[in-house]
Amino acid sequence: MYVLGFNAFLHDSGACIVKDGEVLAFAEEERFNRKKHTYEFPENAVRFCLDFAGIKFSEVSHVGFFWNPYKEIIYKWLPFFRFMPYSLSLFKKGAAINPFMKRIASMIGAKSALYDRFDGKGGKVPQFHFVDHHISHAASCYLVSPFDEAAIFVADGYAEHDSTLMAHGRGNGIEKLETVKFPVSLGQLYGAVTEYLGFKICNGEGKVMALASFGEPKYEDLFDRIVLPTNNGQYKFDFDYIGYQRYGLLKTMSDRFIGETAPPRVRESGLDQVYMDVAASLQQALEKHYFRMLNVLYERTRCPNLCLAGGMVLNSVANGKITENTPFKNVFIQPAANDAGSSLGSAMYLYHKFAKEPKRVPLNHAYGGPSFTDEQMEDALKNSGLKYERTQNVEKDTARMIADGKIIGWFQGRMEFGPRALGNRSILADPRKAEMKDILNARVKHRESFRPFAPSIKEERMSEYFESEHSAPFMLKVYRIRPEKIDVIPATAHVDGTGRVQSVSKEVNPRYYNLIDEFEKLTGVPVVVNTSFNVRGEPIVCTPQDAISCFLSTQIDCLVMGDFITRK
C-alpha cells in the first residue's frame, strides 16, 4: 500500500510517501523552489516522491493532508469573539484575518490543488483525507519510533483548536490524554517574544534560543505571572501581557509587557543586554513548564519512552535536559519535528488506519530527498566551467583539507529532510580552531555572531566529549561539552559550554563517518564542525547546481561532490 502525505499553505511545505509502513521519500518544497520556509503547494516535492517510488498518482491508495480546515473554522472564532473589540484590529491590512481566510480557503482546496496537478484525467484516484494537525505530528514521531509503547508530547504555536497534545501510544494506536487550547500556547508565546526581540516568527526562534545563553533570567517573575500552571499538566495565560490574540503580528506583546521590559527591538539593530535577559527568561520559562508537563505525562503513562513532535520541540536546549528533569529514559524526535514532518505523520497515520496488517518500520535516518549520479554531478561541474578532479579516497582527501584549515562544501548521497544538515548537504570545518566560527560567518554564513556552529562526532565517542550517554543523530539535542574538551573543539562550543551535537553512525552514514574517522587519524579529534550548506536567507542546497552556485557566491575553499573535488 502506498500512502502520500503532504502539508502546505502555512509554512515549511513538504511531502512524504510511505510504502507498507516504510518511508520511501520525504522532502521539503523549499529545497526545490528555493524559497525558505515556503508555504506554497509542494508540487515539486510530491512529484519527487512519486518518481522516487516509481509509481503513478493513481497507484496511491490514500492521501493525507496535515490539517482539518473545517474544524479550524469552527474553533478559531471563539478566541476572536472573546477578545473583542480589540481583536477587530486583526482586520487591519497586514494583520491576521485576511491571511487566515486566504489560508483556510487554500486548505479547503488542497484536494483540488493536488488532483488538478496529478490526476490522470478520469483514472483511479486515491482517497483524500484531512488529518488533524496534532494527530499528524503525534503519528510522525510515534509510528516511526523504535518503541511499541511511548508517551507522546506535541507542542507548537497552534493547530485547528489546540496548542499542545499529550497522548499515549500503544501498538498502532494513539490515545489522547490532555490538550491545551489556543490561544494559550507556549509555542506561540515563544514566537511572540521572538517577534518582540526583532526576529521573524516561525524562523527566528532558534536565534532566541542561542541568544538566551548570553543573558540572565532577570524577568523570571514576569514570566511566572504570564504563564500560570493548572491541573493535569495544563496552564493558562495572563493575557494582559500578550498581544497576538488581539493584534496578530502587529503587536505580539502588550504595552504592559513592554513597560516592564523595554521597547520592542528594531529588526537588525543592536542587541542590548535587556533583550538577552528577556531571551534567557523566556527560555527558562519554556523549560520550566515543558518539564512540568512531561512529568505529568509520565505519571499518566508510566512509560519510560517519550516521542516528541511539533515546532516547539525544535528547542534543542530544552530537549537535551529532558532525561535530567523527568523520569523518561529514552527520547525519540524524528528529524523534521516542525510542520514539514506532519506530511510524514499524515501518511503514517493513514497507513496504520487502513492497512489490514500494518507494520512498524523504525526511522533511523534523515536521508529522504534526491540523490544524483556521478554523471549528473560531473556534467554540472563541466557546465559551470570549474576545474575539478576525481579522487580515489574522498574521505581521506577531504579530512586532510579540513585539517589544513579549509572550509568544505560537502555534497553526498540523498538530501536530508528537516531543518538540519546531517552530513550530506553540509559545510564542514576544523573544530580545533577557535577562530573558525568567525571565519565561517565572515566568509560563508553571514549570520548573527551569537549563534554557535554544531559538532558532528563519531557515535561511539559521544560520552567522551559530551556529558551524556544518549546519542543525538538528528542534531535536536544540546548537551554540555565536557570541560576538558572545550579547548579541544572550541569552534563548536557555545558561550555556555554546550554544543548542539550530531552523533554519526557508521551504519547509517558510512561516508560521513569515514570522513570524521580520517580526520581523527590526522588530528586525534573525532569531531568536525557541521553547518548547513547554504547562505543566510536561502534553503539548504538540493542539486549539484545549487551546490555550485553556493560555492561560487561564497568563500568556501573546496567543493566536494561525490568523488569530485574542485578548489578555489
KOLTORKE-246839 format. One line per field, with one value per residue (C-alpha): residue number from 1; residue in one letter; chain; y, z, x. Coordinates in Angstrom, 1 decimal. Layout:
BEGIN
i = [NUM_...]
aa = [A_...]
ch = [A_...]
Y = [Y_...]
Z = [Z_...]
X = [X_...]
end
This chain:
BEGIN
i = [1_2_3_4_5_6_7_8_9_10_11_12_13_14_15_16_17_18_19_20_21_22_23_24_25_26_27_28_29_30_31_32_33_34_35_36_37_38_39_40_41_42_43_44_45_46_47_48_49_50_51_52_53_54_55_56_57_58_59_60_61_62_63_64_65_66_67_68_69_70_71_72_73_74_75_76_77_78_79_80_81_82_83_84_85_86_87_88_89_90_91_92_93_94_95_96_97_98_99_100_101_102_103_104_105_106_107_108_109_110_111_112_113_114_115_116_117_118_119_120_121_122_123_124_125_126_127_128_129_130_131_132_133_134_135_136_137_138_139_140_141_142_143_144_145_146_147_148_149_150_151_152_153_154_155_156_157_158_159_160_161_162_163_164_165_166_167_168_169_170_171_172_173_174_175_176_177_178_179_180_181_182_183_184_185_186_187_188_189_190_191_192_193_194_195_196_197_198_199_200_201_202_203_204_205_206_207_208_209_210_211_212_213_214_215_216_217_218_219_220_221_222_223_224_225_226_227_228_229_230_231_232_233_234_235_236_237_238_239_240_241_242_243_244_245_246_247_248_249_250_251_252_253_254_255_256_257_258_259_260_261_262_263_264_265_266_267_268_269_270_271_272_273_274_275_276_277_278_279_280_281_282_283_284_285_286_287_288_289_290_291_292_293_294_295_296_297_298_299_300_301_302_303_304_305_306_307_308_309_310_311_312_313_314_315_316_317_318_319_320_321_322_323_324_325_326_327_328_329_330_331_332_333_334_335_336_337_338_339_340_341_342_343_344_345_346_347_348_349_350_351_352_353_354_355_356_357_358_359_360_361_362_363_364_365_366_367_368_369_370_371_372_373_374_375_376_377_378_379_380_381_382_383_384_385_386_387_388_389_390_391_392_393_394_395_396_397_398_399_400_401_402_403_404_405_406_407_408_409_410_411_412_413_414_415_416_417_418_419_420_421_422_423_424_425_426_427_428_429_430_431_432_433_434_435_436_437_438_439_440_441_442_443_444_445_446_447_448_449_450_451_452_453_454_455_456_457_458_459_460_461_462_463_464_465_466_467_468_469_470_471_472_473_474_475_476_477_478_479_480_481_482_483_484_485_486_487_488_489_490_491_492_493_494_495_496_497_498_499_500_501_502_503_504_505_506_507_508_509_510_511_512_513_514_515_516_517_518_519_520_521_522_523_524_525_526_527_528_529_530_531_532_533_534_535_536_537_538_539_540_541_542_543_544_545_546_547_548_549_550_551_552_553_554_555_556_557_558_559_560_561_562_563_564_565_566_567_568]
aa = [M_Y_V_L_G_F_N_A_F_L_H_D_S_G_A_C_I_V_K_D_G_E_V_L_A_F_A_E_E_E_R_F_N_R_K_K_H_T_Y_E_F_P_E_N_A_V_R_F_C_L_D_F_A_G_I_K_F_S_E_V_S_H_V_G_F_F_W_N_P_Y_K_E_I_I_Y_K_W_L_P_F_F_R_F_M_P_Y_S_L_S_L_F_K_K_G_A_A_I_N_P_F_M_K_R_I_A_S_M_I_G_A_K_S_A_L_Y_D_R_F_D_G_K_G_G_K_V_P_Q_F_H_F_V_D_H_H_I_S_H_A_A_S_C_Y_L_V_S_P_F_D_E_A_A_I_F_V_A_D_G_Y_A_E_H_D_S_T_L_M_A_H_G_R_G_N_G_I_E_K_L_E_T_V_K_F_P_V_S_L_G_Q_L_Y_G_A_V_T_E_Y_L_G_F_K_I_C_N_G_E_G_K_V_M_A_L_A_S_F_G_E_P_K_Y_E_D_L_F_D_R_I_V_L_P_T_N_N_G_Q_Y_K_F_D_F_D_Y_I_G_Y_Q_R_Y_G_L_L_K_T_M_S_D_R_F_I_G_E_T_A_P_P_R_V_R_E_S_G_L_D_Q_V_Y_M_D_V_A_A_S_L_Q_Q_A_L_E_K_H_Y_F_R_M_L_N_V_L_Y_E_R_T_R_C_P_N_L_C_L_A_G_G_M_V_L_N_S_V_A_N_G_K_I_T_E_N_T_P_F_K_N_V_F_I_Q_P_A_A_N_D_A_G_S_S_L_G_S_A_M_Y_L_Y_H_K_F_A_K_E_P_K_R_V_P_L_N_H_A_Y_G_G_P_S_F_T_D_E_Q_M_E_D_A_L_K_N_S_G_L_K_Y_E_R_T_Q_N_V_E_K_D_T_A_R_M_I_A_D_G_K_I_I_G_W_F_Q_G_R_M_E_F_G_P_R_A_L_G_N_R_S_I_L_A_D_P_R_K_A_E_M_K_D_I_L_N_A_R_V_K_H_R_E_S_F_R_P_F_A_P_S_I_K_E_E_R_M_S_E_Y_F_E_S_E_H_S_A_P_F_M_L_K_V_Y_R_I_R_P_E_K_I_D_V_I_P_A_T_A_H_V_D_G_T_G_R_V_Q_S_V_S_K_E_V_N_P_R_Y_Y_N_L_I_D_E_F_E_K_L_T_G_V_P_V_V_V_N_T_S_F_N_V_R_G_E_P_I_V_C_T_P_Q_D_A_I_S_C_F_L_S_T_Q_I_D_C_L_V_M_G_D_F_I_T_R_K]
ch = [A_A_A_A_A_A_A_A_A_A_A_A_A_A_A_A_A_A_A_A_A_A_A_A_A_A_A_A_A_A_A_A_A_A_A_A_A_A_A_A_A_A_A_A_A_A_A_A_A_A_A_A_A_A_A_A_A_A_A_A_A_A_A_A_A_A_A_A_A_A_A_A_A_A_A_A_A_A_A_A_A_A_A_A_A_A_A_A_A_A_A_A_A_A_A_A_A_A_A_A_A_A_A_A_A_A_A_A_A_A_A_A_A_A_A_A_A_A_A_A_A_A_A_A_A_A_A_A_A_A_A_A_A_A_A_A_A_A_A_A_A_A_A_A_A_A_A_A_A_A_A_A_A_A_A_A_A_A_A_A_A_A_A_A_A_A_A_A_A_A_A_A_A_A_A_A_A_A_A_A_A_A_A_A_A_A_A_A_A_A_A_A_A_A_A_A_A_A_A_A_A_A_A_A_A_A_A_A_A_A_A_A_A_A_A_A_A_A_A_A_A_A_A_A_A_A_A_A_A_A_A_A_A_A_A_A_A_A_A_A_A_A_A_A_A_A_A_A_A_A_A_A_A_A_A_A_A_A_A_A_A_A_A_A_A_A_A_A_A_A_A_A_A_A_A_A_A_A_A_A_A_A_A_A_A_A_A_A_A_A_A_A_A_A_A_A_A_A_A_A_A_A_A_A_A_A_A_A_A_A_A_A_A_A_A_A_A_A_A_A_A_A_A_A_A_A_A_A_A_A_A_A_A_A_A_A_A_A_A_A_A_A_A_A_A_A_A_A_A_A_A_A_A_A_A_A_A_A_A_A_A_A_A_A_A_A_A_A_A_A_A_A_A_A_A_A_A_A_A_A_A_A_A_A_A_A_A_A_A_A_A_A_A_A_A_A_A_A_A_A_A_A_A_A_A_A_A_A_A_A_A_A_A_A_A_A_A_A_A_A_A_A_A_A_A_A_A_A_A_A_A_A_A_A_A_A_A_A_A_A_A_A_A_A_A_A_A_A_A_A_A_A_A_A_A_A_A_A_A_A_A_A_A_A_A_A_A_A_A_A_A_A_A_A_A_A_A_A_A_A_A_A_A_A_A_A_A_A_A_A_A_A_A_A_A_A_A_A_A_A_A_A_A_A_A_A_A_A_A_A_A_A_A_A_A_A_A_A_A_A_A_A_A_A_A_A_A_A_A_A_A_A_A_A_A_A_A_A_A_A_A_A_A_A_A_A_A_A_A_A_A_A_A_A_A_A_A_A_A_A_A_A_A_A_A_A_A_A]
Y = [0.0_3.5_6.4_10.0_12.8_16.5_19.8_23.3_26.9_27.5_27.2_24.5_22.8_19.2_15.7_12.1_8.8_5.6_2.0_-0.7_1.3_2.3_5.9_5.8_9.5_12.7_16.3_19.9_22.1_24.9_22.8_22.8_26.2_27.9_29.9_29.3_28.1_28.2_27.8_27.1_23.9_21.3_20.2_19.5_17.6_15.4_14.8_13.8_11.3_9.7_9.5_8.0_5.4_4.7_5.0_7.0_9.1_6.6_3.9_5.7_4.3_7.2_10.9_12.7_16.4_17.6_19.9_19.9_23.5_22.8_22.3_25.4_27.5_26.4_26.8_29.8_32.3_31.6_33.4_36.2_36.9_36.5_39.4_41.8_44.8_44.7_41.7_43.8_45.1_41.8_43.0_45.7_45.4_43.0_41.6_38.1_37.8_38.3_35.9_33.5_33.4_33.0_30.1_28.4_28.7_27.2_24.3_23.5_23.5_21.2_18.2_20.0_21.5_18.1_16.3_19.2_18.6_14.8_13.2_11.1_12.6_10.1_7.3_5.9_8.5_7.9_8.6_12.0_12.7_15.8_14.6_16.6_18.6_17.3_13.7_14.1_15.3_12.5_9.9_11.4_10.7_7.6_5.5_5.7_5.3_2.2_1.9_-0.4_1.9_5.5_8.7_11.3_15.1_17.5_21.3_24.1_27.6_26.3_23.7_23.7_24.1_23.1_24.2_21.1_17.4_14.8_11.2_7.6_5.4_1.6_-0.7_1.1_3.3_6.8_7.8_11.4_12.3_16.1_19.1_22.8_25.1_28.0_31.0_29.6_28.3_28.1_27.8_30.9_32.8_31.9_33.1_36.3_37.1_36.2_39.0_41.4_40.7_41.7_38.2_36.6_34.2_30.6_31.4_33.1_31.0_29.2_32.6_33.5_30.1_30.9_34.4_33.2_31.9_35.5_36.7_36.2_35.3_38.7_38.6_35.2_36.8_38.4_35.1_33.4_36.0_35.3_31.5_30.0_26.2_24.5_20.8_17.8_19.5_22.3_26.0_29.3_32.8_36.3_37.9_41.4_40.8_39.3_40.9_38.3_37.2_40.8_42.3_39.4_40.2_43.9_43.8_40.4_41.6_44.2_47.6_46.1_43.7_46.4_48.7_46.0_45.3_47.6_48.8_46.1_45.7_47.1_44.3_44.1_46.7_46.2_43.8_45.4_43.4_43.7_41.7_39.0_38.8_38.6_35.7_34.0_34.4_33.1_30.1_29.4_29.7_27.3_24.7_25.0_24.3_21.9_19.6_20.1_18.8_16.0_14.9_14.9_12.9_10.3_9.9_9.3_6.7_5.3_4.6_5.3_6.1_9.5_10.7_14.4_16.5_20.0_23.2_23.9_20.7_22.1_23.7_21.5_23.2_22.0_18.6_17.9_18.3_16.1_13.0_15.1_16.7_13.9_10.1_9.4_7.2_7.1_10.2_10.0_13.0_12.5_14.8_17.0_17.8_21.0_21.3_19.6_16.4_16.5_15.3_12.2_11.9_12.2_9.4_7.2_7.7_6.7_3.7_2.3_3.1_1.4_-1.4_-4.8_-5.9_-2.7_-3.0_-0.7_0.3_2.5_5.5_5.8_8.3_11.7_11.0_11.0_13.5_13.4_12.0_12.5_10.2_10.7_11.7_14.4_15.8_15.8_17.4_20.2_20.8_20.8_23.2_25.6_25.8_24.8_22.7_19.5_16.2_12.8_11.3_7.6_8.3_11.3_10.8_10.9_13.8_15.8_15.2_16.5_19.7_20.2_19.6_22.2_24.8_24.7_25.3_22.4_22.3_18.6_17.2_13.5_10.9_11.7_15.1_15.4_16.3_18.5_21.8_20.3_19.3_15.9_15.2_15.0_18.7_20.2_22.8_21.3_22.8_22.2_22.3_22.8_26.4_28.9_31.5_29.1_30.3_33.9_32.7_30.8_33.7_36.2_34.1_32.0_32.1_35.9_35.2_36.6_36.3_34.9_31.7_28.6_26.0_22.4_19.4_16.1_13.3_9.5_8.0_5.7_8.7_10.8_10.3_11.1_14.6_15.4_14.9_12.4_8.7_9.3_9.6_12.6_11.5_14.4_17.3_18.1_17.9_20.2_18.7_20.2_19.6_18.1_20.9_19.2_19.0_22.6_23.7_20.7_21.7_25.4_26.2_24.1_25.4_27.9_30.6_28.4_25.4_23.4_22.0_21.0_17.7_15.2_11.6_9.9_6.2_4.2_2.0_5.0_7.2_5.4_8.0_10.8_8.6_7.6_11.3_12.0_8.9_10.0_13.4_11.7_9.7_13.0_15.1_12.8_14.5_12.6_15.8_18.2_21.4_20.9_23.7_23.6_24.0_27.3_31.0_33.3_33.5_30.5_26.9_24.1_23.2_20.3_19.8_19.9_23.2_24.7_23.5_25.1_28.3_28.5_27.6_30.4_33.0_32.4_31.9_28.2_26.8_23.5_21.8_18.0_16.3_12.6_11.7_15.0_17.8_21.4_24.0_27.8]
Z = [0.0_-1.0_1.1_0.3_2.9_2.3_4.1_2.6_2.9_6.4_6.4_5.6_2.9_2.1_1.0_2.0_0.5_2.6_1.2_3.6_6.6_5.3_4.4_0.8_0.1_2.1_1.0_1.7_-1.1_-0.2_-1.4_-4.9_-5.3_-3.3_-1.1_2.6_4.8_1.7_2.3_-1.4_-2.7_-2.7_-6.3_-6.8_-3.5_-4.4_-7.9_-6.4_-4.0_-6.8_-9.1_-6.4_-5.6_-9.3_-9.3_-10.9_-8.8_-9.5_-7.7_-4.4_-2.1_0.3_0.5_3.9_4.3_7.6_8.8_9.0_8.0_8.7_12.4_12.5_11.1_14.0_16.7_15.8_16.0_19.7_20.9_18.3_19.9_23.4_22.8_21.1_20.5_20.4_18.1_15.4_14.7_13.2_10.1_9.6_6.5_7.2_10.3_10.8_9.5_5.7_5.6_7.8_5.4_2.4_4.1_5.1_1.5_0.2_2.7_1.8_-1.8_-1.1_-2.6_-5.9_-6.0_-5.7_-8.2_-10.7_-10.9_-10.7_-11.6_-14.8_-16.1_-15.4_-14.0_-10.5_-7.8_-4.2_-1.3_0.2_4.0_6.2_9.2_12.4_12.7_16.2_15.3_12.2_14.5_17.0_14.3_12.8_15.9_17.5_14.4_13.2_16.6_17.8_20.6_20.8_23.6_24.4_25.9_23.1_23.5_20.7_21.1_18.6_18.0_17.2_15.4_14.5_18.1_20.4_21.0_23.0_23.0_25.5_24.3_24.9_22.0_22.2_19.3_16.3_18.3_19.7_22.7_23.5_27.2_27.5_25.2_25.8_23.8_21.7_22.3_25.3_23.8_25.0_21.3_20.3_23.3_22.3_18.8_20.1_22.1_19.1_17.1_20.1_20.0_16.4_14.7_12.5_14.0_12.6_11.7_14.4_17.4_17.2_17.3_20.5_22.0_21.2_22.5_25.8_26.8_26.8_29.3_32.8_33.7_35.3_34.2_35.8_38.0_34.9_33.0_36.2_36.1_32.4_32.4_35.2_35.8_36.4_36.9_34.8_33.1_31.8_32.1_31.4_30.4_31.8_28.5_29.9_28.9_25.4_22.2_19.5_20.3_19.8_17.3_15.5_14.3_14.5_18.2_19.7_23.3_25.1_26.5_29.9_28.9_27.2_30.2_32.4_29.9_27.1_23.7_21.0_19.3_15.8_13.4_12.5_15.2_18.1_20.9_24.3_27.4_28.3_25.2_26.1_29.6_28.1_25.9_28.9_31.0_28.1_27.7_31.4_31.5_28.5_30.1_33.5_32.0_29.4_32.0_34.3_31.5_30.7_34.3_34.4_31.1_32.7_35.7_33.3_31.2_33.4_30.3_30.1_26.4_25.1_21.5_20.7_17.7_16.9_16.2_19.9_20.3_17.9_21.1_21.3_24.5_26.4_24.7_26.0_29.6_29.5_31.0_33.8_34.7_34.1_34.7_30.9_29.9_26.1_24.0_20.2_18.0_14.3_12.1_10.9_14.1_12.6_10.3_7.4_9.5_9.6_6.0_7.2_10.1_8.0_5.7_8.6_10.4_7.3_6.6_10.1_9.9_6.6_6.2_7.0_8.9_9.4_10.0_12.1_10.4_12.6_11.0_11.9_9.3_7.7_4.1_2.2_-0.6_-4.0_-4.9_-8.0_-10.2_-10.9_-14.4_-13.2_-10.8_-13.4_-16.0_-13.6_-12.9_-16.6_-17.4_-14.7_-16.2_-12.9_-12.8_-10.9_-10.2_-9.2_-6.1_-5.2_-1.5_-1.0_2.8_3.4_1.0_2.4_6.0_5.0_3.6_6.8_9.0_6.8_7.7_4.6_4.5_2.6_0.8_1.2_-1.1_-0.9_-1.3_-0.6_0.7_4.3_5.4_8.3_9.3_10.0_7.6_8.8_6.6_3.1_2.4_4.9_5.2_7.2_9.0_11.7_15.3_16.8_15.7_18.0_15.2_12.8_13.9_12.9_9.7_8.7_9.5_7.6_4.5_4.1_6.5_7.3_10.3_13.8_15.8_18.9_17.1_17.5_15.0_15.6_16.1_14.3_16.3_15.8_17.7_20.0_21.2_22.4_26.1_25.9_24.7_25.9_29.3_28.0_27.4_24.8_21.1_19.1_15.4_14.3_16.0_18.1_21.5_23.1_25.6_27.8_26.4_29.0_30.5_29.5_25.8_25.3_24.4_22.1_20.0_20.7_17.3_18.3_21.9_22.7_25.2_27.9_27.1_25.2_21.7_19.5_18.7_15.9_16.7_13.4_13.0_10.6_9.7_8.9_7.0_6.3_4.1_6.6_9.4_7.5_6.8_10.6_11.2_8.8_10.4_13.8_12.3_11.3_14.4_17.2_17.3_16.2_15.6_12.7_12.5_10.6_9.4_6.7_3.1_2.3_2.8_5.0_3.8_1.4_1.9_2.1_-1.3_-3.2_-6.6_-7.8_-9.5_-6.1_-4.5_-7.3_-7.0_-3.2_-3.7_-6.2_-4.3_-1.0_0.1_0.6_-0.2_-1.7_-3.1_-2.7_-4.7_-4.7_-5.5_-7.3_-5.8_-7.0_-5.3_-5.4]
X = [0.0_1.3_0.2_1.1_1.2_1.7_1.4_1.0_-0.3_1.1_4.9_7.6_5.5_6.6_5.6_6.3_5.4_5.1_5.0_3.8_4.9_8.4_9.3_10.5_10.9_10.4_11.4_10.5_9.3_11.7_14.6_13.1_11.6_14.4_12.0_12.9_10.0_7.8_4.0_3.3_1.7_4.5_4.2_7.9_8.1_5.1_6.4_9.8_8.1_6.1_9.1_11.3_8.7_8.4_4.6_1.8_-0.5_-3.3_-1.3_-1.5_-4.2_-4.7_-3.6_-3.3_-3.3_-1.9_-4.7_-8.5_-9.6_-13.3_-12.5_-10.4_-13.3_-15.4_-12.9_-10.8_-13.7_-14.1_-11.0_-11.7_-15.1_-13.5_-11.1_-13.5_-13.4_-9.6_-9.5_-11.2_-7.7_-6.9_-8.9_-6.3_-4.1_-1.3_-2.8_-4.3_-7.9_-7.3_-4.3_-6.3_-9.2_-6.9_-5.1_-8.3_-9.6_-6.4_-6.5_-10.1_-9.0_-6.0_-7.6_-8.4_-4.9_-3.4_-5.8_-5.6_-1.8_-1.5_-4.8_-4.6_-7.8_-10.5_-8.4_-8.4_-7.6_-6.5_-8.9_-8.2_-8.3_-7.9_-5.9_-5.9_-2.7_-1.6_-2.5_-0.2_2.5_1.9_2.0_5.1_7.1_5.5_4.7_8.3_9.9_11.7_9.1_6.0_4.7_5.5_4.3_3.7_4.1_3.2_3.6_3.7_2.1_-1.3_-3.4_-7.1_-8.0_-5.1_-1.6_-0.4_-1.2_-0.3_-1.0_-0.2_1.0_0.5_0.9_-0.5_-2.9_-2.6_-4.8_-5.3_-4.9_-4.8_-4.8_-4.2_-6.5_-5.3_-4.7_-2.9_0.3_3.9_5.0_3.0_4.4_7.9_7.1_5.6_8.7_10.8_9.0_9.3_13.1_13.3_13.4_10.8_8.3_8.5_12.1_14.0_13.1_16.4_18.2_16.4_17.4_21.0_20.7_19.4_22.8_24.1_21.5_20.3_16.7_16.1_12.5_11.7_9.0_7.4_7.1_5.8_3.0_2.3_2.3_0.2_0.2_-3.1_-4.1_-3.2_-0.2_-2.4_-1.6_-3.2_-2.0_-2.4_-3.3_-2.8_0.9_0.3_-0.9_-1.1_-4.6_-5.8_-3.4_-1.7_1.8_1.1_1.8_2.7_3.4_1.3_2.1_2.2_4.9_6.8_6.5_8.2_11.0_11.9_10.5_10.4_13.8_14.0_15.0_18.7_19.5_22.0_21.3_21.2_21.5_17.9_16.9_19.4_17.9_14.4_15.5_17.1_13.9_11.7_13.9_13.8_10.0_9.7_11.9_10.1_6.6_7.9_9.4_6.3_4.0_6.4_6.4_2.6_2.6_4.9_2.6_-0.3_1.5_4.2_6.2_10.0_9.8_9.0_8.2_8.2_7.0_5.8_7.7_8.3_10.3_12.9_14.1_17.2_18.5_15.4_15.4_18.9_17.8_14.7_16.3_17.8_14.5_11.9_11.8_11.9_14.8_14.5_13.6_12.9_12.5_12.2_14.4_11.5_9.8_8.5_5.4_7.3_7.2_3.4_3.4_5.2_2.7_-0.4_0.9_1.8_-1.5_-3.5_-1.3_-1.8_-5.5_-6.2_-3.6_-5.0_-1.9_0.2_3.9_6.1_9.3_11.5_13.1_16.8_18.0_17.1_18.1_14.8_15.5_17.0_20.4_22.4_24.6_28.3_27.4_24.9_27.5_30.3_28.0_27.1_30.8_31.6_28.8_30.0_33.4_35.1_38.2_37.9_39.5_38.2_39.8_40.2_39.7_37.4_37.1_40.8_41.5_38.7_39.8_43.3_41.8_39.8_42.8_44.7_42.0_39.9_36.2_34.5_31.1_30.2_27.5_26.8_24.0_20.4_19.4_18.3_14.8_14.1_15.9_19.3_22.1_23.3_26.4_25.0_24.4_26.9_29.6_32.5_35.4_38.1_36.7_40.1_40.4_38.6_38.6_36.8_33.3_34.2_35.8_32.7_30.5_32.6_33.3_30.1_27.2_26.9_24.7_24.4_27.7_25.9_24.8_27.0_28.1_27.4_29.7_29.4_31.1_31.6_28.7_30.8_32.8_29.8_30.2_34.0_33.3_29.7_28.1_25.5_25.2_22.5_23.0_21.7_21.6_19.4_21.0_17.9_19.6_22.1_24.5_27.2_30.7_33.0_35.1_38.4_37.3_36.1_39.6_39.9_36.9_36.4_34.8_31.7_31.4_28.6_29.2_27.7_30.0_27.3_27.0_24.1_25.7_25.1_26.2_27.2_26.7_28.8_25.8_23.6_26.0_29.3_30.9_30.4_31.5_34.6_35.4_35.3_37.4_40.0_40.1_40.6_43.6_45.2_44.4_43.3_39.9_36.8_34.7_34.2_32.2_29.0_26.7_24.1_25.2_23.5_23.9_21.8_18.2_18.4_17.3_19.9_21.2_19.4_21.0_24.6_23.8_22.6_25.9_28.0_26.1_26.6_30.3_30.8_28.9_30.8_34.4_34.1_37.5_36.7_33.5_33.4_30.5_30.6_34.2_34.8_36.8_37.1_39.2_39.4]
end
